Amino acid sequence: MRVTIKDVAKLAGVAPSTVTRVIQNKSTISDETKKRVRKAMVELEKQGKKGSQEWKNLRNSIAQNSRAMSENRNKMAALGKGI
């Protein structure tokens, strides 16, 4: 079965547009909501719904955005120390 953004949204208790914003790493989404969406994605993966290209792209996008968020936090922390 194909995993869709709607599947992730339903499990996370958010709108599909919120899932899209999490994927795009929009700053308007709270960290708590981002965690819920990512947790829903992991849960769907555990249920074996990971065969489609769409799912792989979605999962890769979240991983890339998570790395970028970590890098940005580190940069901001370094900037804060210099003030």
Summary of the structure (lengths in Angstrom):
residues: 83
radius of gyration: 14.2
end to end distance: 51.7
largest distance: 51.7
contacts: 208
relative contact order: 0.15
helix: 75%
strand: 0%
